[in-house]
Amino acid sequence: QLRLKVKEEKRKLIIRMRFEQLRKESEVLRLLPAKFDESMRLLDRELNERDKRWQSKLNDERKLIRDEAKADLSAWNKTVDSYRKVLSDGFDVLTKVLDEAQASHSADVFYACWC
């Protein structure tokens, strides 16, 4: 009789332990969608922050490239302007010499112009 009672109590205890384990597992399963949603929100937030940092770095690089290009263009324009000035001055001198040669009909002046 005592053996049967112990056996019955053991069976009840096993059933109670299994029931408690199933209850805990069902609670975990019930919470999974909320945990998944929270994880997705955190992941989305992290991705947005990374995207903002990446866009900021990209914009900084673009600005740096644009500033360098403007500086290069400005230097190029100054060089072109100085060449233009030299060519203009040279053309003015050449025109003056040719005008003098034509006015005086002097072959010496005309020849000196081309030497």
Backbone as a printed PyTorch tensor [residue, N CA C, xyz], in Angstrom:
tensor([[[  0.8220,  -1.1920,   0.0000],
         [  0.0000,   0.0000,   0.0000],
         [  0.8700,   1.2620,   0.0000]],

        [[  1.8430,   1.2710,   0.8270],
         [  2.7500,   2.4170,   0.9170],
         [  3.5060,   2.6060,  -0.3930]],

        [[  3.9030,   1.4900,  -0.9960],
         [  4.5900,   1.5600,  -2.2870],
         [  3.6980,   2.1970,  -3.3440]],

        [[  2.4630,   1.8250,  -3.3700],
         [  1.5150,   2.3890,  -4.3250],
         [  1.3280,   3.8820,  -4.0860]],

        [[  1.2740,   4.2570,  -2.8400],
         [  1.1000,   5.6630,  -2.5010],
         [  2.3390,   6.4520,  -2.9390]],

        [[  3.5390,   5.9400,  -2.6910],
         [  4.7700,   6.6030,  -3.0920],
         [  4.8280,   6.6920,  -4.6150]],

        [[  4.4570,   5.6150,  -5.2600],
         [  4.4500,   5.5850,  -6.7240],
         [  3.4790,   6.6260,  -7.2780]],

        [[  2.3200,   6.7250,  -6.6700],
         [  1.3020,   7.6970,  -7.0950],
         [  1.7980,   9.1230,  -6.8650]],

        [[  2.4230,   9.3800,  -5.7400],
         [  2.9560,  10.7120,  -5.4510],
         [  4.0720,  11.0750,  -6.4440]],

        [[  4.8950,  10.0770,  -6.7470],
         [  5.9650,  10.2860,  -7.7140],
         [  5.3920,  10.6290,  -9.0880]],

        [[  4.3620,   9.9110,  -9.4800],
         [  3.6980,  10.1660, -10.7590],
         [  3.0950,  11.5660, -10.7760]],

        [[  2.4430,  11.9980,  -9.6930],
         [  1.8510,  13.3330,  -9.5960],
         [  2.9410,  14.4130,  -9.6690]],

        [[  4.0550,  14.1480,  -9.0000],
         [  5.1610,  15.1030,  -9.0160],
         [  5.7340,  15.2530, -10.4280]],

        [[  5.8910,  14.1390, -11.1200],
         [  6.3890,  14.1720, -12.5110],
         [  5.4090,  14.9350, -13.3900]],

        [[  4.1290,  14.6760, -13.2210],
         [  3.1050,  15.3840, -14.0060],
         [  3.1590,  16.8780, -13.7120]],

        [[  3.2800,  17.2510, -12.4280],
         [  3.3460,  18.6570, -12.0430],
         [  4.5960,  19.3220, -12.6350]],

        [[  5.7360,  18.6210, -12.5960],
         [  6.9810,  19.1660, -13.1390],
         [  6.8770,  19.3480, -14.6510]],

        [[  6.2870,  18.3700, -15.3260],
         [  6.0970,  18.4920, -16.7730],
         [  5.1470,  19.6450, -17.1040]],

        [[  4.0860,  19.7430, -16.3240],
         [  3.1260,  20.8250, -16.5300],
         [  3.8150,  22.1790, -16.3340]],

        [[  4.6310,  22.2960, -15.2920],
         [  5.3490,  23.5500, -15.0240],
         [  6.3320,  23.8630, -16.1610]],

        [[  7.0150,  22.8460, -16.6440],
         [  7.9450,  23.0300, -17.7610],
         [  7.2030,  23.4850, -19.0170]],

        [[  6.0640,  22.8730, -19.3030],
         [  5.2600,  23.2730, -20.4630],
         [  4.7250,  24.6970, -20.3020]],

        [[  4.3550,  25.0480, -19.0790],
         [  3.8650,  26.4020, -18.8210],
         [  4.9700,  27.4280, -19.0860]],

        [[  6.1810,  27.1270, -18.6300],
         [  7.3120,  28.0380, -18.8670],
         [  7.6310,  28.1350, -20.3580]],

        [[  7.6120,  26.9990, -21.0370],
         [  7.8910,  27.0080, -22.4740],
         [  6.8230,  27.7780, -23.2360]],

        [[  5.5740,  27.6230, -22.8430],
         [  4.5110,  28.3620, -23.5290],
         [  4.6350,  29.8600, -23.2570]],

        [[  5.0860,  30.2300, -22.0530],
         [  5.2990,  31.6480, -21.7430],
         [  6.4170,  32.2240, -22.6260]],

        [[  7.4840,  31.4590, -22.7810],
         [  8.5820,  31.8940, -23.6510],
         [  8.0860,  32.0360, -25.0890]],

        [[  7.3110,  31.0390, -25.5430],
         [  6.7780,  31.0990, -26.9060],
         [  5.8220,  32.2740, -27.0800]],

        [[  5.0670,  32.5690, -26.0370],
         [  4.1390,  33.6990, -26.0980],
         [  4.9020,  35.0180, -26.2000]],

        [[  6.0550,  35.1070, -25.5530],
         [  6.8380,  36.3430, -25.5600],
         [  7.7150,  36.4940, -26.8120]],

        [[  7.9090,  35.4140, -27.5500],
         [  8.7970,  35.4670, -28.7100],
         [  8.4230,  36.5240, -29.7460]],

        [[  7.1680,  36.6450, -30.1420],
         [  6.8480,  37.6900, -31.1400],
         [  7.2210,  39.0950, -30.6660]],

        [[  6.9720,  39.3930, -29.3990],
         [  7.3100,  40.7160, -28.8710],
         [  8.8270,  40.9020, -28.8670]],

        [[  9.5530,  39.8750, -28.4770],
         [ 11.0180,  39.9680, -28.4780],
         [ 11.5400,  40.1160, -29.9050]],

        [[ 10.9180,  39.3930, -30.8140],
         [ 11.3220,  39.4940, -32.2260],
         [ 11.0760,  40.9160, -32.7430]],

        [[  9.8990,  41.4680, -32.4300],
         [  9.5820,  42.8330, -32.8640],
         [ 10.5760,  43.8340, -32.2820]],

        [[ 10.8900,  43.6700, -31.0200],
         [ 11.8450,  44.5710, -30.3710],
         [ 13.2270,  44.4410, -31.0250]],

        [[ 13.6270,  43.2180, -31.3020],
         [ 14.9170,  43.0020, -31.9720],
         [ 14.9270,  43.6540, -33.3500]],

        [[ 13.8300,  43.5360, -34.0710],
         [ 13.7460,  44.1520, -35.3930],
         [ 13.7930,  45.6760, -35.2890]],

        [[ 13.1340,  46.2470, -34.2850],
         [ 13.1830,  47.7030, -34.0930],
         [ 14.6110,  48.1560, -33.7800]],

        [[ 15.2930,  47.4180, -32.9070],
         [ 16.6720,  47.7690, -32.5760],
         [ 17.5850,  47.6520, -33.8000]],

        [[ 17.3910,  46.6000, -34.5620],
         [ 18.1820,  46.4100, -35.7830],
         [ 17.9050,  47.5340, -36.7810]],

        [[ 16.6480,  47.8830, -36.9490],
         [ 16.2680,  48.9550, -37.8650],
         [ 16.8940,  50.2820, -37.4240]],

        [[ 16.8440,  50.5570, -36.1230],
         [ 17.4320,  51.7830, -35.5890],
         [ 18.9440,  51.8050, -35.8510]],

        [[ 19.6030,  50.6880, -35.5950],
         [ 21.0480,  50.5960, -35.8270],
         [ 21.3860,  50.8120, -37.3000]],

        [[ 20.6000,  50.1990, -38.1810],
         [ 20.8430,  50.3740, -39.6160],
         [ 20.6470,  51.8210, -40.0430]],

        [[ 19.6160,  52.4720, -39.4930],
         [ 19.3830,  53.8850, -39.8160],
         [ 20.5440,  54.7570, -39.3460]],

        [[ 21.0530,  54.4740, -38.1370],
         [ 22.1790,  55.2540, -37.6210],
         [ 23.4210,  55.0370, -38.4810]],

        [[ 23.6670,  53.7940, -38.8770],
         [ 24.8160,  53.5140, -39.7410],
         [ 24.6560,  54.2160, -41.0830]],

        [[ 23.4300,  54.1910, -41.6180],
         [ 23.1720,  54.8520, -42.8950],
         [ 23.4340,  56.3530, -42.7830]],

        [[ 22.9870,  56.9640, -41.6820],
         [ 23.2210,  58.4020, -41.4860],
         [ 24.7160,  58.7010, -41.3950]],

        [[ 25.4540,  57.8600, -40.6510],
         [ 26.9050,  58.0780, -40.5430],
         [ 27.5660,  57.9260, -41.9130]],

        [[ 27.1330,  56.9140, -42.6660],
         [ 27.7050,  56.6830, -43.9940],
         [ 27.3910,  57.8550, -44.9160]],

        [[ 26.1470,  58.3290, -44.8890],
         [ 25.7620,  59.4760, -45.7270],
         [ 26.5660,  60.7140, -45.3380]],

        [[ 26.7860,  60.8950, -44.0400],
         [ 27.5670,  62.0420, -43.5810],
         [ 29.0040,  61.9570, -44.1000]],

        [[ 29.6030,  60.7700, -44.0090],
         [ 30.9600,  60.5970, -44.5250],
         [ 30.9950,  60.8260, -46.0360]],

        [[ 29.9950,  60.3070, -46.7290],
         [ 29.9260,  60.4910, -48.1750],
         [ 29.7970,  61.9680, -48.5310]],

        [[ 28.9560,  62.6910, -47.8090],
         [ 28.7970,  64.1250, -48.0600],
         [ 30.0900,  64.8800, -47.7740]],

        [[ 30.8080,  64.4750, -46.7070],
         [ 32.0920,  65.1120, -46.4080],
         [ 33.0890,  64.8740, -47.5420]],

        [[ 33.1210,  63.6500, -48.0480],
         [ 34.0170,  63.3320, -49.1650],
         [ 33.6520,  64.1440, -50.4030]],

        [[ 32.3580,  64.2300, -50.6900],
         [ 31.9100,  65.0210, -51.8430],
         [ 32.3290,  66.4790, -51.7080]],

        [[ 32.1570,  67.0380, -50.5060],
         [ 32.5210,  68.4390, -50.2760],
         [ 34.0240,  68.6250, -50.4560]],

        [[ 34.8010,  67.6930, -49.9330],
         [ 36.2520,  67.7770, -50.0780],
         [ 36.6590,  67.7270, -51.5540]],

        [[ 36.0770,  66.8070, -52.2900],
         [ 36.3810,  66.6920, -53.7240],
         [ 35.9580,  67.9630, -54.4640]],

        [[ 34.7690,  68.4730, -54.1210],
         [ 34.2750,  69.6920, -54.7680],
         [ 35.2050,  70.8760, -54.4660]],

        [[ 35.6350,  70.9940, -53.2000],
         [ 36.5400,  72.0940, -52.8340],
         [ 37.8750,  71.9790, -53.5570]],

        [[ 38.4020,  70.7470, -53.6480],
         [ 39.6650,  70.5420, -54.3660],
         [ 39.5020,  70.8850, -55.8490]],

        [[ 38.3750,  70.4830, -56.4240],
         [ 38.1280,  70.7780, -57.8410],
         [ 38.0190,  72.2870, -58.0680]],

        [[ 37.3540,  72.9910, -57.1380],
         [ 37.2350,  74.4540, -57.2710],
         [ 38.6150,  75.1040, -57.1880]],

        [[ 39.4560,  74.6290, -56.2560],
         [ 40.8020,  75.1850, -56.1150],
         [ 41.6230,  74.9160, -57.3770]],

        [[ 41.5230,  73.6850, -57.9000],
         [ 42.2460,  73.3540, -59.1390],
         [ 41.7640,  74.2140, -60.3000]],

        [[ 40.4550,  74.3920, -60.4000],
         [ 39.8980,  75.2070, -61.4800],
         [ 40.3360,  76.6650, -61.3500]],

        [[ 40.3450,  77.1630, -60.1260],
         [ 40.7790,  78.5380, -59.9020],
         [ 42.2410,  78.7230, -60.3100]],

        [[ 43.0820,  77.7620, -59.9290],
         [ 44.5030,  77.8360, -60.3100],
         [ 44.6460,  77.7450, -61.8240]],

        [[ 43.8800,  76.8680, -62.4430],
         [ 43.9250,  76.7220, -63.9040],
         [ 43.4860,  78.0150, -64.5900]],

        [[ 42.4160,  78.6140, -64.0830],
         [ 41.9270,  79.8770, -64.6640],
         [ 42.9730,  80.9820, -64.5510]],

        [[ 43.6790,  81.0360, -63.4110],
         [ 44.7340,  82.0470, -63.2560],
         [ 45.8560,  81.8010, -64.2570]],

        [[ 46.2160,  80.5260, -64.4390],
         [ 47.2660,  80.1930, -65.4070],
         [ 46.8430,  80.5860, -66.8200]],

        [[ 45.6090,  80.2450, -67.1730],
         [ 45.0900,  80.5790, -68.5060],
         [ 45.0560,  82.0900, -68.6900]],

        [[ 44.6230,  82.8040, -67.6490],
         [ 44.5770,  84.2690, -67.7430],
         [ 45.9740,  84.8560, -67.9470]],

        [[ 46.9720,  84.3090, -67.2440],
         [ 48.3320,  84.8430, -67.4150],
         [ 48.8570,  84.5410, -68.8180]],

        [[ 48.5670,  83.3280, -69.3400],
         [ 48.9630,  83.0210, -70.7190],
         [ 48.2470,  83.9270, -71.7160]],

        [[ 46.9750,  84.1770, -71.4580],
         [ 46.2000,  85.0510, -72.3230],
         [ 46.8070,  86.4580, -72.3510]],

        [[ 47.2190,  86.9200, -71.1690],
         [ 47.8240,  88.2580, -71.0620],
         [ 49.1430,  88.3020, -71.8350]],

        [[ 49.9820,  87.2690, -71.6690],
         [ 51.2620,  87.2210, -72.3870],
         [ 51.0210,  87.2000, -73.8950]],

        [[ 50.0660,  86.3740, -74.3480],
         [ 49.7650,  86.3080, -75.7820],
         [ 49.2140,  87.6360, -76.3000]],

        [[ 48.3590,  88.2530, -75.4940],
         [ 47.7910,  89.5400, -75.9080],
         [ 48.8880,  90.5980, -76.0170]],

        [[ 49.7700,  90.6400, -75.0090],
         [ 50.8690,  91.6210, -75.0550],
         [ 51.7850,  91.3570, -76.2400]],

        [[ 52.0830,  90.0830, -76.4770],
         [ 52.9330,  89.7240, -77.6220],
         [ 52.2800,  90.0940, -78.9340]],

        [[ 50.9730,  89.8500, -79.0350],
         [ 50.2520,  90.1990, -80.2590],
         [ 50.2500,  91.7080, -80.4740]],

        [[ 50.0850,  92.4630, -79.3630],
         [ 50.1210,  93.9300, -79.4750],
         [ 51.4800,  94.4180, -79.9760]],

        [[ 52.5660,  93.8340, -79.4350],
         [ 53.9100,  94.2250, -79.8740],
         [ 54.1000,  93.8790, -81.3450]],

        [[ 53.6930,  92.6680, -81.7090],
         [ 53.8400,  92.2280, -83.1060],
         [ 53.0280,  93.1280, -84.0450]],

        [[ 51.8250,  93.4680, -83.6580],
         [ 50.9870,  94.3470, -84.4750],
         [ 51.6290,  95.7240, -84.6220]],

        [[ 52.1960,  96.2280, -83.5340],
         [ 52.8420,  97.5430, -83.5710],
         [ 54.0440,  97.5140, -84.5170]],

        [[ 54.8480,  96.4520, -84.4100],
         [ 56.0310,  96.3450, -85.2780],
         [ 55.6090,  96.2260, -86.7380]],

        [[ 54.5880,  95.4120, -87.0080],
         [ 54.1240,  95.2490, -88.3940],
         [ 53.5470,  96.5550, -88.9260]],

        [[ 52.8390,  97.2850, -88.0840],
         [ 52.2960,  98.5830, -88.5110],
         [ 53.4250,  99.5520, -88.8550]],

        [[ 54.4700,  99.5290, -88.0120],
         [ 55.6120, 100.4140, -88.2880],
         [ 56.2910, 100.0140, -89.5970]],

        [[ 56.4490,  98.7340, -89.8000],
         [ 57.1150,  98.2490, -91.0210],
         [ 56.2950,  98.6100, -92.2510]],

        [[ 54.9890,  98.4530, -92.1130],
         [ 54.1270,  98.7690, -93.2570],
         [ 54.1310, 100.2730, -93.5320]],

        [[ 54.1710, 101.0630, -92.4690],
         [ 54.1460, 102.5190, -92.6350],
         [ 55.4450, 103.0240, -93.2380]],

        [[ 56.5320, 102.4640, -92.8490],
         [ 57.8170, 102.9770, -93.3400],
         [ 58.3070, 102.2090, -94.5590]],

        [[ 57.6140, 101.1710, -94.9150],
         [ 58.0170, 100.3100, -96.0360],
         [ 59.4650,  99.8840, -95.9100]],

        [[ 59.8720,  99.7230, -94.6800],
         [ 61.2790,  99.3930, -94.4500],
         [ 61.4230,  97.8920, -94.3320]],

        [[ 62.2210,  97.3160, -95.1740],
         [ 62.4710,  95.8690, -95.1320],
         [ 63.2430,  95.5070, -93.8900]],

        [[ 64.0860,  96.4000, -93.4000],
         [ 64.8800,  96.1080, -92.2010],
         [ 63.9690,  95.9370, -90.9820]],

        [[ 62.9900,  96.8110, -90.8300],
         [ 62.0710,  96.7170, -89.6830],
         [ 61.2340,  95.4550, -89.8000]],

        [[ 60.7650,  95.1790, -90.9970],
         [ 59.9550,  93.9880, -91.2340],
         [ 60.7600,  92.7240, -90.9400]],

        [[ 62.0180,  92.7130, -91.3790],
         [ 62.8950,  91.5650, -91.1530],
         [ 63.1900,  91.4130, -89.6630]],

        [[ 63.4090,  92.5150, -88.9770],
         [ 63.7150,  92.4820, -87.5320],
         [ 62.5430,  91.9050, -86.7620]],

        [[ 61.3510,  92.1400, -87.2790],
         [ 60.1510,  91.6360, -86.6000],
         [ 60.1450,  90.1230, -86.5660]],

        [[ 60.6460,  89.4990, -87.6070],
         [ 60.5510,  88.0390, -87.7100],
         [ 61.7670,  87.3340, -87.1350]],

        [[ 62.7500,  88.0830, -86.6770],
         [ 63.9630,  87.4460, -86.1670],
         [ 63.9560,  87.2260, -84.6970]]])
